[in-house]
Amino acid sequence: MHKHRLGRTAVEITRLGVGGGPMAGLFAPMADATAAETLAAAWDGGIRYFDTSPHYGLGHSERRIGEFLRQRPRDSYVLSTKVGRLLVPQEAKGRMDPVGFHVPADHYRVRDFTRSGVRRSVEDSLERMGVDRFDVLFLHDAEDCFDDALRDGYPALAELRDEGLVRAIGAGMYDTSMLTTLVKETDVDVIMQSGGCTLLNQGAFETFLPACAERGVSVIAASIFNSGLTATPRPGPDAHFDYQPASAEMIQRAHRIADVCEAHGVTLRQAAMAFPLRHPVVAGIVVGMSSPGEARQDVEDFGVDVPEQVWTDLRDQGLLAPSLL
């Protein structure tokens, strides 16, 4: 699988990576064995980039991915995790995690972008995963405390990079306006942008991606299916868009894009995976995988060559901005 270098660093990721949310029971429970088999299928398909976070299932994603990767040579893969939430132990008392992960609520999250909080988060993550280092660290979901992340969190990550404890730093967020500020005012290497480099939401292409190009910052596109709306050939009326029920207008738009794709022998899902990589600063995409079969399908769909005429026809029908081609 092709690799791409992140910014001005020496870190190279496979252009398709594993997103760690489903590994922690996001939307549906996942057994330990299923997680291990899914990661093995991704590895067998050539994927060598794995992204996770303490937030995902209160550490379950980190533990499961760490258990899998400890069986592989450390230099054979790239691993990223995130900072900004510390996990504090508590008694679950039969309760489940309240934010969508199907795991016991045996910890609770505390937002912390201070220097000490960032360092503690990294130490905790290293212990949970059982690895000796991370390749990439991201400030995570800092929209509600952006000033703290910019003032304290970024310098803490830069310090870790200067000390040689991590090779690349950045942020994983949704808000492209805040991310543009971060790119312009700091020396980050890579941004994981969620949901804005997609067929249905092209907002990141307006100012954010040009800012990254100007500053030499790479982008990893996440949530490329916008919560599943473009993950199936024909989304139904109960489809979701960005974690909310999709509007009839958005479903109709997805169907129009699917019509163009089908006319050229490709699927909506295949086009959704290929689209972000059309911009030169997008180094790769990460996709959540819930089963071995899904992992194999993702690898297969990612390898499909989408005809150039697809993008031309989408532009001609007003489904892509002319500036995106």
C-alpha positions as CSV (number, residue, x, y, z in Angstrom):
1,M,0.0,0.0,0.0
2,H,1.3,3.4,-0.9
3,K,2.7,5.7,1.8
4,H,2.8,9.4,2.2
5,R,5.1,11.6,4.4
6,L,3.6,13.8,7.0
7,G,4.6,17.5,6.6
8,R,8.4,18.0,6.9
9,T,8.8,15.0,9.2
10,A,10.2,11.6,8.5
11,V,6.9,9.9,9.4
12,E,5.3,8.0,6.5
13,I,1.8,6.6,6.8
14,T,-0.1,4.2,4.6
15,R,-2.7,6.2,2.8
16,L,-5.4,4.1,4.4
17,G,-5.3,3.8,8.2
18,V,-7.4,2.2,10.9
19,G,-9.5,4.6,13.0
20,G,-9.8,3.3,16.5
21,G,-13.4,4.2,17.5
22,P,-15.1,1.0,16.6
23,M,-12.3,-0.9,18.4
24,A,-14.0,0.4,21.6
25,G,-17.6,-0.4,20.8
26,L,-18.6,2.8,19.1
27,F,-22.3,2.4,18.2
28,A,-22.2,-1.4,18.8
29,P,-20.4,-3.8,21.1
30,M,-17.2,-5.4,19.9
31,A,-15.7,-8.6,21.5
32,D,-12.0,-8.8,22.1
33,A,-11.6,-11.6,19.5
34,T,-13.5,-9.6,16.9
35,A,-11.2,-6.6,17.5
36,A,-8.1,-8.7,17.1
37,E,-9.4,-10.4,13.9
38,T,-10.4,-7.0,12.4
39,L,-6.9,-5.5,13.1
40,A,-5.3,-8.7,11.6
41,A,-7.4,-8.3,8.5
42,A,-6.4,-4.7,8.1
43,W,-2.7,-5.6,8.6
44,D,-3.0,-8.4,6.1
45,G,-4.4,-5.9,3.6
46,G,-1.3,-3.7,3.9
47,I,-2.4,-1.1,6.4
48,R,0.4,0.1,8.7
49,Y,-1.1,3.2,10.2
50,F,-3.3,3.0,13.4
51,D,-4.9,5.8,15.2
52,T,-6.6,5.7,18.6
53,S,-7.4,7.9,21.6
54,P,-8.0,7.5,25.4
55,H,-11.5,8.9,24.7
56,Y,-12.4,5.9,22.6
57,G,-14.2,3.6,25.0
58,L,-12.4,4.9,28.1
59,G,-9.1,3.3,27.0
60,H,-10.5,0.1,25.4
61,S,-9.4,1.1,21.9
62,E,-5.8,1.8,23.1
63,R,-5.6,-1.4,25.0
64,R,-6.9,-3.6,22.1
65,I,-4.8,-1.9,19.5
66,G,-1.8,-2.0,21.7
67,E,-2.2,-5.7,22.4
68,F,-2.3,-6.4,18.6
69,L,0.7,-4.1,17.7
70,R,2.9,-5.5,20.5
71,Q,3.2,-8.6,18.4
72,R,4.6,-6.7,15.5
73,P,8.1,-5.0,15.1
74,R,7.8,-1.5,16.4
75,D,9.3,0.1,13.3
76,S,6.9,-1.7,11.0
77,Y,3.9,0.6,11.7
78,V,2.9,4.2,12.6
79,L,0.9,4.8,15.7
80,S,-1.0,7.9,16.8
81,T,-3.0,8.8,19.8
82,K,-4.5,11.9,21.3
83,V,-4.3,14.2,24.4
84,G,-6.8,16.4,26.1
85,R,-8.8,14.0,28.2
86,L,-7.5,12.2,31.3
87,L,-9.2,9.1,32.5
88,V,-10.0,8.9,36.2
89,P,-11.0,5.5,37.7
90,Q,-14.5,5.1,39.2
91,E,-16.8,2.2,40.1
92,A,-19.0,1.3,37.1
93,K,-21.8,0.0,39.3
94,G,-23.5,-1.5,36.2
95,R,-23.4,1.7,34.3
96,M,-22.2,2.0,30.7
97,D,-20.1,4.8,29.1
98,P,-22.6,7.6,28.5
99,V,-21.1,8.9,25.2
100,G,-21.8,6.1,22.8
101,F,-19.2,3.5,23.5
102,H,-20.5,0.1,24.6
103,V,-18.1,-0.3,27.5
104,P,-18.5,-0.2,31.3
105,A,-18.2,3.3,32.8
106,D,-15.2,2.3,34.9
107,H,-13.5,5.7,34.3
108,Y,-14.7,9.2,33.7
109,R,-13.1,11.8,31.4
110,V,-11.5,15.1,32.6
111,R,-10.5,17.7,30.0
112,D,-6.9,18.8,30.5
113,F,-4.6,20.6,28.0
114,T,-2.0,21.7,30.6
115,R,1.6,20.7,30.3
116,S,1.3,18.3,33.2
117,G,-2.0,16.9,31.8
118,V,-0.6,16.3,28.4
119,R,2.5,14.5,29.8
120,R,0.3,12.4,32.1
121,S,-2.0,11.5,29.2
122,V,0.9,10.3,27.1
123,E,2.3,8.3,30.0
124,D,-1.1,6.7,30.7
125,S,-1.5,5.9,27.0
126,L,1.9,4.3,26.8
127,E,1.1,2.1,29.8
128,R,-2.3,1.1,28.4
129,M,-0.9,0.2,25.0
130,G,2.3,-1.4,26.2
131,V,4.4,0.3,23.6
132,D,7.5,2.4,24.0
133,R,6.6,5.4,22.0
134,F,4.1,7.2,19.7
135,D,4.9,8.5,16.3
136,V,2.2,11.2,16.2
137,L,0.3,13.0,19.0
138,F,-2.9,15.0,18.4
139,L,-4.7,17.6,20.5
140,H,-8.2,16.0,20.6
141,D,-11.6,17.7,20.2
142,A,-10.4,21.1,21.5
143,E,-13.3,23.1,20.1
144,D,-14.8,23.9,23.5
145,C,-11.4,24.8,25.0
146,F,-9.4,26.0,22.1
147,D,-7.7,28.8,23.9
148,D,-6.3,26.3,26.4
149,A,-5.2,24.0,23.7
150,L,-3.5,26.7,21.8
151,R,-1.9,28.3,24.8
152,D,-0.9,25.2,26.8
153,G,-1.5,22.0,24.9
154,Y,0.4,22.9,21.7
155,P,3.6,24.0,23.5
156,A,3.4,20.8,25.6
157,L,3.3,18.7,22.4
158,A,6.1,20.8,20.8
159,E,8.2,20.2,23.9
160,L,7.7,16.4,23.5
161,R,8.7,16.7,19.9
162,D,11.8,18.8,20.7
163,E,12.8,16.1,23.2
164,G,12.5,13.4,20.6
165,L,9.7,11.6,22.4
166,V,7.3,12.0,19.4
167,R,8.0,12.6,15.7
168,A,5.0,14.6,14.6
169,I,2.3,16.7,16.4
170,G,-1.0,18.3,15.5
171,A,-4.6,18.2,16.3
172,G,-7.7,16.1,15.6
173,M,-10.7,18.3,15.3
174,Y,-13.8,19.2,13.3
175,D,-13.9,23.0,13.3
176,T,-11.9,24.1,10.2
177,S,-11.8,27.7,11.3
178,M,-10.0,26.9,14.5
179,L,-7.8,24.4,12.7
180,T,-6.8,27.2,10.3
181,T,-5.8,29.4,13.2
182,L,-3.8,26.6,14.7
183,V,-2.0,25.9,11.4
184,K,-1.2,29.6,10.9
185,E,-0.1,30.4,14.4
186,T,1.9,27.2,15.3
187,D,4.4,24.8,13.9
188,V,2.2,21.7,13.8
189,D,3.1,18.9,11.3
190,V,-0.3,17.2,10.6
191,I,-4.0,17.7,11.2
192,M,-6.6,15.0,11.5
193,Q,-9.7,16.8,10.2
194,S,-13.0,15.2,10.8
195,G,-15.9,15.3,8.3
196,G,-14.9,18.3,6.3
197,C,-13.0,16.8,3.4
198,T,-15.8,14.7,2.1
199,L,-18.2,14.3,-0.8
200,L,-21.0,15.8,1.3
201,N,-19.0,18.4,3.2
202,Q,-16.3,20.2,1.2
203,G,-15.9,23.1,3.7
204,A,-12.3,22.2,4.4
205,F,-11.3,23.0,0.9
206,E,-12.1,26.7,1.1
207,T,-9.5,28.1,3.5
208,F,-8.2,25.3,5.7
209,L,-6.5,23.1,3.1
210,P,-4.9,26.1,1.3
211,A,-3.5,27.2,4.7
212,C,-2.1,23.8,5.2
213,A,-0.5,23.9,1.8
214,E,1.0,27.2,2.5
215,R,2.5,26.1,5.8
216,G,3.6,22.6,4.7
217,V,1.2,20.8,7.0
218,S,-0.2,17.4,6.0
219,V,-3.9,16.4,6.6
220,I,-5.4,13.1,7.5
221,A,-9.1,12.9,6.6
222,A,-11.3,11.3,9.2
223,S,-15.1,10.7,9.2
224,I,-15.0,10.5,5.4
225,F,-18.4,8.8,5.3
226,N,-20.0,11.5,7.5
227,S,-21.4,8.9,10.0
228,G,-22.3,6.4,7.2
229,L,-24.3,8.4,4.7
230,T,-21.8,7.6,1.9
231,A,-20.7,4.2,3.3
232,T,-23.5,2.3,1.5
233,P,-24.5,2.2,-2.2
234,R,-27.9,3.7,-1.4
235,P,-28.5,5.3,2.0
236,G,-31.9,4.7,3.4
237,P,-34.3,7.1,5.2
238,D,-32.8,6.2,8.6
239,A,-29.2,7.2,7.5
240,H,-27.2,9.5,9.7
241,F,-25.1,12.5,8.8
242,D,-22.4,13.7,11.2
243,Y,-24.0,11.8,14.1
244,Q,-27.5,13.1,13.5
245,P,-30.4,11.8,11.4
246,A,-29.8,12.9,7.9
247,S,-32.2,15.3,6.2
248,A,-34.1,14.3,3.2
249,E,-32.1,16.8,1.2
250,M,-28.8,15.3,2.2
251,I,-30.0,11.8,1.4
252,Q,-31.1,13.0,-2.0
253,R,-27.7,14.6,-2.6
254,A,-26.0,11.3,-1.7
255,H,-28.3,9.5,-4.2
256,R,-27.4,11.9,-6.9
257,I,-23.7,11.3,-6.3
258,A,-24.3,7.6,-6.3
259,D,-26.0,7.9,-9.7
260,V,-22.9,9.4,-11.2
261,C,-20.7,6.8,-9.6
262,E,-22.7,3.9,-10.8
263,A,-22.7,5.3,-14.3
264,H,-19.0,4.8,-14.3
265,G,-18.9,1.5,-12.6
266,V,-17.8,2.5,-9.1
267,T,-19.7,2.8,-5.8
268,L,-20.5,5.7,-3.7
269,R,-18.3,4.3,-1.0
270,Q,-15.3,3.9,-3.3
271,A,-15.7,7.5,-4.4
272,A,-16.0,8.7,-0.8
273,M,-12.7,7.0,0.0
274,A,-10.9,8.4,-3.1
275,F,-12.2,12.0,-2.9
276,P,-10.2,13.5,0.0
277,L,-6.9,12.2,-1.5
278,R,-7.4,14.4,-4.6
279,H,-6.0,17.3,-2.6
280,P,-2.2,17.2,-2.5
281,V,-1.9,18.0,1.3
282,V,-4.1,15.1,2.2
283,A,-1.7,12.4,3.2
284,G,-4.3,9.7,3.9
285,I,-7.6,8.7,5.3
286,V,-8.6,6.8,8.4
287,V,-11.6,4.5,8.5
288,G,-13.3,2.8,11.4
289,M,-13.6,-1.0,10.9
290,S,-16.1,-3.1,12.8
291,S,-15.3,-6.6,11.5
292,P,-12.7,-8.6,9.6
293,G,-15.0,-8.6,6.5
294,E,-15.4,-4.8,6.7
295,A,-11.7,-4.4,7.0
296,R,-11.1,-6.5,3.9
297,Q,-13.9,-4.6,2.0
298,D,-12.3,-1.2,3.0
299,V,-8.9,-2.3,1.6
300,E,-10.6,-3.6,-1.6
301,D,-12.7,-0.4,-2.1
302,F,-9.7,1.8,-1.4
303,G,-7.7,0.1,-4.1
304,V,-10.3,0.9,-6.8
305,D,-9.2,3.5,-9.4
306,V,-12.1,6.0,-9.7
307,P,-12.3,7.3,-13.3
308,E,-11.6,11.0,-13.7
309,Q,-14.9,11.5,-15.5
310,V,-16.7,10.8,-12.2
311,W,-15.3,14.1,-10.7
312,T,-16.0,16.0,-13.9
313,D,-19.6,14.8,-14.0
314,L,-20.1,15.7,-10.3
315,R,-18.8,19.1,-10.9
316,D,-21.0,19.6,-14.0
317,Q,-24.0,18.7,-11.9
318,G,-23.1,21.1,-9.2
319,L,-22.2,18.4,-6.7
320,L,-18.5,19.5,-6.5
321,A,-17.2,23.0,-6.6
322,P,-15.2,23.7,-9.8
323,S,-12.2,24.7,-7.6
324,L,-12.0,21.2,-6.2
325,L,-10.8,19.6,-9.5
